[in-house]
Amino acid sequence: MITGLDHAERYWEAVSAGDETAAQAAADAAVSDGLSLTDVLTDLVLAAQTRVGRCWASNEWTVAREHAATAVSEAVVLRLGARLGGATDDLPILVTCAEREWHALPALALTQALRSWGHDAEHLGANVSPELVVGRILDRGPRAVLVSASLSSSLMHVRRLVEAVRGTGTPVVVGGRAFDTGGIRARRLGATAYAADLTQARDVVATLPHHVAPAPPLRHPGAAEAQSLHAAAAEVTRSLLSGPGSGLDATAASPDDWRVVFATYVPHVVGCVVGGLLTEDASVLADARSWLTDVLVLRGGSADAVDTLWAGLADQLRDHPEALRLLAQA
């Protein structure tokens, strides 16, 4: 029998080649050799997706190749889920991405894992508004809503979704790379619980209360600044991108050019300031600075561009003392 490690490597080779047929064959072989669907989703699909992200960040892959690999895995997960039997639970579970969160694969994998355990799980998709989620809650009366967020710039949108879901009395569980492994950010955003992986999500759902109170308001000093900056984020981003020394004076045709990457991620950095303020966690912004610096340098850019961005942020946020404190710590 081929080992799980061998199956994972076969799957990775197929995904990295953009070969959907070979990727499906590797996943099917893993199931035939006794791996559970959860193992296949975790050790093959999601593990491969982590490698995909690293390959793009290290400039080994183009963004087009990254998207092609992701599409392969999404197709495999959908096909695996289509073979599952009916639900044994009475109450459904809704699985969704936060608004403006486009990384749908983790939520899709979680939906299929829940279905394999007998849950009636519904995947609402990427970039889902709080209004749509509340509408599905009113339609279906779910046991819980599970929210996936991969980007720490999504934390404000997670908070708004948590408020909306808890306003209906429904428990809400959050997870994804936007959160720290200890679940501190999740608790500070008001989530009912945090789940680090597929198996933990299953275990957490089994212990959830049937009804929750509305999310308590965030009253720490950074929360008010977070709301103000979130409302002005588009204007702040425009000012940063048009400011002197932005590094965008040359036209870059390729989406993989460092200047295009820089411009694309300036809104993400602004969102990370908001997320750090909401969660009182300076590591949100520190991690974003370290990551962006590495990505730009590996594409031929300079770390000076990030230093200039930080100086511009400090100028834009000069009337926000909590944000300035966060910037200084990062």
Contacts in CASP RR format, 6 or more apart in sequence:
PFRMAT RR
TARGET T0000
AUTHOR 0000-0000-0000
METHOD contacts of the structure
MODEL  1
MITGLDHAERYWEAVSAGDETAAQAAADAAVSDGLSLTDVLTDLVLAAQT
RVGRCWASNEWTVAREHAATAVSEAVVLRLGARLGGATDDLPILVTCAER
EWHALPALALTQALRSWGHDAEHLGANVSPELVVGRILDRGPRAVLVSAS
LSSSLMHVRRLVEAVRGTGTPVVVGGRAFDTGGIRARRLGATAYAADLTQ
ARDVVATLPHHVAPAPPLRHPGAAEAQSLHAAAAEVTRSLLSGPGSGLDA
TAASPDDWRVVFATYVPHVVGCVVGGLLTEDASVLADARSWLTDVLVLRG
GSADAVDTLWAGLADQLRDHPEALRLLAQA
1 33 0 8 1.000
2 10 0 8 1.000
2 29 0 8 1.000
2 30 0 8 1.000
2 33 0 8 1.000
4 30 0 8 1.000
4 33 0 8 1.000
4 35 0 8 1.000
4 39 0 8 1.000
4 43 0 8 1.000
7 26 0 8 1.000
7 27 0 8 1.000
7 29 0 8 1.000
7 30 0 8 1.000
7 33 0 8 1.000
7 35 0 8 1.000
7 40 0 8 1.000
7 43 0 8 1.000
7 44 0 8 1.000
8 43 0 8 1.000
8 44 0 8 1.000
8 47 0 8 1.000
8 48 0 8 1.000
10 22 0 8 1.000
10 26 0 8 1.000
10 29 0 8 1.000
11 23 0 8 1.000
11 26 0 8 1.000
11 27 0 8 1.000
11 30 0 8 1.000
11 44 0 8 1.000
11 45 0 8 1.000
11 48 0 8 1.000
12 44 0 8 1.000
12 47 0 8 1.000
12 48 0 8 1.000
12 51 0 8 1.000
13 22 0 8 1.000
14 20 0 8 1.000
14 21 0 8 1.000
14 22 0 8 1.000
14 23 0 8 1.000
14 25 0 8 1.000
14 26 0 8 1.000
14 72 0 8 1.000
15 23 0 8 1.000
15 48 0 8 1.000
15 52 0 8 1.000
15 69 0 8 1.000
15 72 0 8 1.000
15 73 0 8 1.000
16 51 0 8 1.000
16 52 0 8 1.000
16 55 0 8 1.000
16 69 0 8 1.000
18 65 0 8 1.000
18 68 0 8 1.000
18 69 0 8 1.000
18 72 0 8 1.000
19 72 0 8 1.000
20 71 0 8 1.000
20 72 0 8 1.000
20 75 0 8 1.000
20 76 0 8 1.000
23 72 0 8 1.000
23 73 0 8 1.000
23 76 0 8 1.000
24 75 0 8 1.000
24 76 0 8 1.000
24 79 0 8 1.000
26 44 0 8 1.000
27 40 0 8 1.000
27 44 0 8 1.000
27 45 0 8 1.000
27 76 0 8 1.000
27 80 0 8 1.000
30 39 0 8 1.000
30 40 0 8 1.000
30 44 0 8 1.000
31 37 0 8 1.000
31 40 0 8 1.000
31 80 0 8 1.000
35 43 0 8 1.000
36 116 0 8 1.000
37 80 0 8 1.000
37 81 0 8 1.000
37 84 0 8 1.000
37 112 0 8 1.000
37 113 0 8 1.000
37 116 0 8 1.000
38 113 0 8 1.000
38 116 0 8 1.000
38 198 0 8 1.000
38 199 0 8 1.000
40 80 0 8 1.000
41 77 0 8 1.000
41 80 0 8 1.000
41 109 0 8 1.000
41 112 0 8 1.000
41 113 0 8 1.000
41 198 0 8 1.000
42 197 0 8 1.000
42 198 0 8 1.000
42 199 0 8 1.000
45 73 0 8 1.000
45 76 0 8 1.000
45 77 0 8 1.000
45 105 0 8 1.000
45 109 0 8 1.000
46 105 0 8 1.000
46 106 0 8 1.000
46 109 0 8 1.000
48 69 0 8 1.000
48 73 0 8 1.000
49 69 0 8 1.000
49 70 0 8 1.000
49 73 0 8 1.000
49 105 0 8 1.000
49 106 0 8 1.000
52 61 0 8 1.000
52 66 0 8 1.000
52 69 0 8 1.000
52 70 0 8 1.000
53 61 0 8 1.000
53 66 0 8 1.000
55 61 0 8 1.000
55 65 0 8 1.000
55 66 0 8 1.000
56 62 0 8 1.000
56 63 0 8 1.000
56 65 0 8 1.000
56 66 0 8 1.000
57 291 0 8 1.000
57 294 0 8 1.000
57 295 0 8 1.000
57 298 0 8 1.000
58 298 0 8 1.000
59 256 0 8 1.000
59 295 0 8 1.000
59 298 0 8 1.000
59 299 0 8 1.000
61 69 0 8 1.000
62 255 0 8 1.000
62 256 0 8 1.000
63 255 0 8 1.000
63 256 0 8 1.000
64 255 0 8 1.000
70 105 0 8 1.000
73 105 0 8 1.000
74 104 0 8 1.000
74 105 0 8 1.000
74 108 0 8 1.000
77 105 0 8 1.000
77 108 0 8 1.000
77 109 0 8 1.000
77 112 0 8 1.000
78 108 0 8 1.000
80 112 0 8 1.000
81 112 0 8 1.000
81 115 0 8 1.000
81 116 0 8 1.000
84 112 0 8 1.000
84 115 0 8 1.000
84 116 0 8 1.000
85 115 0 8 1.000
86 115 0 8 1.000
86 118 0 8 1.000
86 120 0 8 1.000
87 115 0 8 1.000
87 118 0 8 1.000
87 119 0 8 1.000
87 120 0 8 1.000
87 121 0 8 1.000
88 118 0 8 1.000
89 118 0 8 1.000
89 119 0 8 1.000
89 120 0 8 1.000
89 143 0 8 1.000
90 120 0 8 1.000
91 120 0 8 1.000
91 141 0 8 1.000
91 142 0 8 1.000
91 143 0 8 1.000
92 119 0 8 1.000
92 120 0 8 1.000
92 121 0 8 1.000
92 122 0 8 1.000
92 140 0 8 1.000
92 141 0 8 1.000
92 142 0 8 1.000
92 143 0 8 1.000
93 114 0 8 1.000
93 119 0 8 1.000
93 120 0 8 1.000
93 121 0 8 1.000
93 122 0 8 1.000
93 142 0 8 1.000
93 143 0 8 1.000
93 144 0 8 1.000
93 145 0 8 1.000
93 146 0 8 1.000
93 205 0 8 1.000
94 121 0 8 1.000
94 122 0 8 1.000
94 124 0 8 1.000
94 133 0 8 1.000
94 136 0 8 1.000
94 137 0 8 1.000
94 140 0 8 1.000
94 142 0 8 1.000
94 144 0 8 1.000
94 145 0 8 1.000
94 146 0 8 1.000
95 107 0 8 1.000
95 110 0 8 1.000
95 111 0 8 1.000
95 114 0 8 1.000
95 121 0 8 1.000
95 122 0 8 1.000
95 123 0 8 1.000
95 124 0 8 1.000
95 145 0 8 1.000
95 146 0 8 1.000
95 148 0 8 1.000
96 107 0 8 1.000
96 123 0 8 1.000
96 124 0 8 1.000
96 125 0 8 1.000
96 128 0 8 1.000
96 133 0 8 1.000
96 145 0 8 1.000
96 146 0 8 1.000
96 147 0 8 1.000
96 148 0 8 1.000
96 161 0 8 1.000
97 103 0 8 1.000
97 104 0 8 1.000
97 107 0 8 1.000
97 124 0 8 1.000
97 125 0 8 1.000
97 126 0 8 1.000
97 127 0 8 1.000
97 128 0 8 1.000
97 147 0 8 1.000
97 148 0 8 1.000
97 149 0 8 1.000
98 128 0 8 1.000
98 147 0 8 1.000
98 148 0 8 1.000
98 149 0 8 1.000
98 154 0 8 1.000
98 157 0 8 1.000
98 158 0 8 1.000
98 161 0 8 1.000
99 127 0 8 1.000
99 128 0 8 1.000
99 129 0 8 1.000
99 130 0 8 1.000
99 154 0 8 1.000
99 157 0 8 1.000
99 160 0 8 1.000
99 161 0 8 1.000
100 127 0 8 1.000
100 154 0 8 1.000
100 157 0 8 1.000
101 126 0 8 1.000
101 127 0 8 1.000
101 148 0 8 1.000
101 149 0 8 1.000
101 150 0 8 1.000
101 151 0 8 1.000
101 154 0 8 1.000
101 157 0 8 1.000
102 126 0 8 1.000
102 127 0 8 1.000
103 126 0 8 1.000
103 148 0 8 1.000
103 150 0 8 1.000
103 151 0 8 1.000
104 125 0 8 1.000
104 126 0 8 1.000
104 148 0 8 1.000
106 148 0 8 1.000
106 150 0 8 1.000
106 176 0 8 1.000
107 123 0 8 1.000
107 125 0 8 1.000
107 126 0 8 1.000
107 146 0 8 1.000
107 148 0 8 1.000
108 123 0 8 1.000
108 125 0 8 1.000
109 198 0 8 1.000
110 121 0 8 1.000
110 146 0 8 1.000
110 148 0 8 1.000
110 198 0 8 1.000
110 201 0 8 1.000
111 121 0 8 1.000
111 122 0 8 1.000
111 123 0 8 1.000
112 121 0 8 1.000
113 198 0 8 1.000
113 201 0 8 1.000
113 202 0 8 1.000
114 121 0 8 1.000
114 146 0 8 1.000
114 201 0 8 1.000
114 202 0 8 1.000
114 205 0 8 1.000
115 121 0 8 1.000
117 202 0 8 1.000
119 205 0 8 1.000
122 136 0 8 1.000
122 140 0 8 1.000
122 142 0 8 1.000
124 132 0 8 1.000
124 133 0 8 1.000
124 136 0 8 1.000
130 160 0 8 1.000
130 161 0 8 1.000
130 163 0 8 1.000
130 164 0 8 1.000
130 165 0 8 1.000
131 164 0 8 1.000
133 145 0 8 1.000
133 161 0 8 1.000
133 164 0 8 1.000
133 165 0 8 1.000
134 164 0 8 1.000
134 165 0 8 1.000
134 168 0 8 1.000
136 142 0 8 1.000
137 145 0 8 1.000
137 165 0 8 1.000
137 168 0 8 1.000
137 170 0 8 1.000
138 168 0 8 1.000
141 170 0 8 1.000
142 170 0 8 1.000
143 171 0 8 1.000
143 205 0 8 1.000
143 208 0 8 1.000
143 210 0 8 1.000
144 170 0 8 1.000
144 171 0 8 1.000
144 172 0 8 1.000
144 173 0 8 1.000
144 192 0 8 1.000
144 205 0 8 1.000
144 208 0 8 1.000
145 161 0 8 1.000
145 165 0 8 1.000
145 170 0 8 1.000
145 171 0 8 1.000
145 172 0 8 1.000
145 173 0 8 1.000
146 172 0 8 1.000
146 173 0 8 1.000
146 174 0 8 1.000
146 175 0 8 1.000
146 195 0 8 1.000
146 201 0 8 1.000
146 205 0 8 1.000
147 158 0 8 1.000
147 161 0 8 1.000
147 162 0 8 1.000
147 165 0 8 1.000
147 172 0 8 1.000
147 173 0 8 1.000
147 174 0 8 1.000
147 175 0 8 1.000
147 191 0 8 1.000
148 174 0 8 1.000
148 175 0 8 1.000
148 176 0 8 1.000
149 155 0 8 1.000
149 157 0 8 1.000
149 158 0 8 1.000
149 174 0 8 1.000
149 175 0 8 1.000
149 176 0 8 1.000
149 177 0 8 1.000
149 178 0 8 1.000
149 179 0 8 1.000
150 176 0 8 1.000
150 177 0 8 1.000
150 178 0 8 1.000
151 177 0 8 1.000
151 178 0 8 1.000
151 268 0 8 1.000
152 177 0 8 1.000
152 178 0 8 1.000
152 271 0 8 1.000
152 272 0 8 1.000
152 275 0 8 1.000
152 276 0 8 1.000
152 284 0 8 1.000
152 287 0 8 1.000
152 288 0 8 1.000
153 267 0 8 1.000
153 268 0 8 1.000
153 269 0 8 1.000
153 270 0 8 1.000
153 271 0 8 1.000
153 272 0 8 1.000
153 274 0 8 1.000
153 275 0 8 1.000
153 288 0 8 1.000
154 178 0 8 1.000
155 178 0 8 1.000
155 185 0 8 1.000
155 189 0 8 1.000
155 271 0 8 1.000
155 274 0 8 1.000
155 275 0 8 1.000
155 276 0 8 1.000
155 278 0 8 1.000
155 279 0 8 1.000
155 284 0 8 1.000
156 226 0 8 1.000
156 230 0 8 1.000
156 271 0 8 1.000
156 274 0 8 1.000
156 275 0 8 1.000
156 278 0 8 1.000
158 174 0 8 1.000
158 178 0 8 1.000
158 189 0 8 1.000
158 191 0 8 1.000
159 189 0 8 1.000
159 190 0 8 1.000
159 218 0 8 1.000
159 278 0 8 1.000
161 172 0 8 1.000
162 172 0 8 1.000
162 174 0 8 1.000
162 189 0 8 1.000
162 190 0 8 1.000
162 191 0 8 1.000
162 215 0 8 1.000
163 214 0 8 1.000
163 215 0 8 1.000
165 172 0 8 1.000
166 172 0 8 1.000
166 190 0 8 1.000
166 192 0 8 1.000
166 212 0 8 1.000
166 213 0 8 1.000
166 214 0 8 1.000
166 215 0 8 1.000
167 214 0 8 1.000
167 215 0 8 1.000
169 211 0 8 1.000
169 212 0 8 1.000
169 213 0 8 1.000
169 214 0 8 1.000
170 211 0 8 1.000
170 212 0 8 1.000
171 192 0 8 1.000
171 193 0 8 1.000
171 208 0 8 1.000
171 209 0 8 1.000
171 210 0 8 1.000
171 211 0 8 1.000
171 212 0 8 1.000
172 191 0 8 1.000
172 192 0 8 1.000
172 212 0 8 1.000
173 191 0 8 1.000
173 192 0 8 1.000
173 193 0 8 1.000
173 194 0 8 1.000
173 195 0 8 1.000
173 201 0 8 1.000
173 204 0 8 1.000
173 205 0 8 1.000
173 208 0 8 1.000
174 186 0 8 1.000
174 189 0 8 1.000
174 191 0 8 1.000
174 193 0 8 1.000
174 194 0 8 1.000
174 195 0 8 1.000
175 186 0 8 1.000
175 194 0 8 1.000
175 195 0 8 1.000
175 196 0 8 1.000
175 201 0 8 1.000
176 196 0 8 1.000
178 185 0 8 1.000
179 185 0 8 1.000
179 186 0 8 1.000
179 194 0 8 1.000
180 281 0 8 1.000
180 283 0 8 1.000
181 196 0 8 1.000
182 194 0 8 1.000
182 196 0 8 1.000
183 194 0 8 1.000
184 279 0 8 1.000
184 281 0 8 1.000
185 279 0 8 1.000
185 281 0 8 1.000
185 284 0 8 1.000
186 193 0 8 1.000
186 194 0 8 1.000
187 194 0 8 1.000
188 218 0 8 1.000
188 278 0 8 1.000
188 279 0 8 1.000
188 280 0 8 1.000
188 281 0 8 1.000
189 278 0 8 1.000
189 279 0 8 1.000
190 215 0 8 1.000
190 216 0 8 1.000
192 208 0 8 1.000
192 209 0 8 1.000
192 212 0 8 1.000
193 204 0 8 1.000
193 207 0 8 1.000
193 208 0 8 1.000
194 204 0 8 1.000
195 201 0 8 1.000
195 203 0 8 1.000
195 204 0 8 1.000
218 278 0 8 1.000
220 280 0 8 1.000
221 321 0 8 1.000
221 322 0 8 1.000
222 277 0 8 1.000
222 278 0 8 1.000
222 280 0 8 1.000
222 322 0 8 1.000
222 323 0 8 1.000
223 277 0 8 1.000
223 278 0 8 1.000
225 277 0 8 1.000
225 320 0 8 1.000
225 321 0 8 1.000
225 322 0 8 1.000
225 323 0 8 1.000
226 274 0 8 1.000
226 275 0 8 1.000
226 276 0 8 1.000
226 277 0 8 1.000
226 278 0 8 1.000
228 320 0 8 1.000
229 236 0 8 1.000
229 270 0 8 1.000
229 271 0 8 1.000
229 273 0 8 1.000
229 274 0 8 1.000
229 277 0 8 1.000
229 317 0 8 1.000
229 320 0 8 1.000
229 323 0 8 1.000
230 271 0 8 1.000
230 274 0 8 1.000
233 267 0 8 1.000
233 270 0 8 1.000
233 271 0 8 1.000
233 274 0 8 1.000
234 267 0 8 1.000
236 270 0 8 1.000
236 313 0 8 1.000
236 316 0 8 1.000
236 317 0 8 1.000
237 266 0 8 1.000
237 267 0 8 1.000
237 270 0 8 1.000
239 316 0 8 1.000
240 246 0 8 1.000
240 266 0 8 1.000
240 270 0 8 1.000
240 309 0 8 1.000
240 312 0 8 1.000
240 313 0 8 1.000
240 316 0 8 1.000
241 248 0 8 1.000
241 263 0 8 1.000
241 266 0 8 1.000
243 312 0 8 1.000
245 305 0 8 1.000
245 308 0 8 1.000
246 262 0 8 1.000
246 305 0 8 1.000
246 308 0 8 1.000
246 309 0 8 1.000
247 259 0 8 1.000
247 262 0 8 1.000
247 305 0 8 1.000
247 308 0 8 1.000
248 259 0 8 1.000
248 262 0 8 1.000
248 263 0 8 1.000
250 259 0 8 1.000
252 258 0 8 1.000
252 259 0 8 1.000
252 260 0 8 1.000
254 260 0 8 1.000
255 261 0 8 1.000
256 299 0 8 1.000
257 299 0 8 1.000
258 295 0 8 1.000
258 296 0 8 1.000
258 299 0 8 1.000
258 300 0 8 1.000
258 301 0 8 1.000
258 305 0 8 1.000
261 295 0 8 1.000
261 296 0 8 1.000
261 299 0 8 1.000
262 292 0 8 1.000
262 296 0 8 1.000
262 305 0 8 1.000
262 309 0 8 1.000
265 292 0 8 1.000
265 295 0 8 1.000
266 309 0 8 1.000
268 288 0 8 1.000
269 285 0 8 1.000
269 288 0 8 1.000
269 289 0 8 1.000
269 292 0 8 1.000
269 309 0 8 1.000
269 313 0 8 1.000
270 313 0 8 1.000
272 284 0 8 1.000
272 285 0 8 1.000
272 288 0 8 1.000
273 285 0 8 1.000
273 313 0 8 1.000
273 317 0 8 1.000
273 323 0 8 1.000
273 326 0 8 1.000
273 327 0 8 1.000
275 281 0 8 1.000
275 284 0 8 1.000
276 282 0 8 1.000
276 284 0 8 1.000
276 285 0 8 1.000
276 326 0 8 1.000
277 322 0 8 1.000
277 323 0 8 1.000
277 326 0 8 1.000
282 326 0 8 1.000
282 329 0 8 1.000
282 330 0 8 1.000
285 326 0 8 1.000
285 327 0 8 1.000
285 329 0 8 1.000
285 330 0 8 1.000
286 329 0 8 1.000
286 330 0 8 1.000
288 330 0 8 1.000
289 306 0 8 1.000
289 310 0 8 1.000
289 330 0 8 1.000
292 306 0 8 1.000
293 303 0 8 1.000
293 306 0 8 1.000
296 302 0 8 1.000
296 303 0 8 1.000
296 305 0 8 1.000
296 306 0 8 1.000
297 303 0 8 1.000
310 327 0 8 1.000
310 330 0 8 1.000
313 323 0 8 1.000
313 327 0 8 1.000
314 324 0 8 1.000
314 327 0 8 1.000
317 323 0 8 1.000
317 324 0 8 1.000
317 327 0 8 1.000
318 324 0 8 1.000
END
